[in-house]
């Protein structure tokens, strides 16, 4: 009868080891929870970026003001008749070159 008790105790210990340390056990659950938290944070960043892009597309679809703003900010667009001033912080030097192809004819 004593050997049956030992066999059952070893079987219980083996099952507990499998539950806590084996595949799909406690450690795997903790790793999965951490990865879910990290993925949710990444998804939230992507959702915010997508919302900003959707708003930008809607602005572009509505009128020319958004297109002009993007052209000015990203491409350095200057309309005819406008004057462009560039302020350089003190302590830095700036080389200004004039290209006759880009200056308007007057």
URURRA-V492711 format. One record per run of one state. SS is the DSSP state (2 for helix, 1 for strand, 0 for the rest). FROM is the first residue (numbers start at 1). LEN is the number of residues. Records with the same first field share a line. If there is no record, write none. Layout:
SS=FROM-LEN + FROM-LEN
This chain:
0=1-1 + 22-4 + 63-1 + 76-31
2=2-20 + 26-37 + 64-12
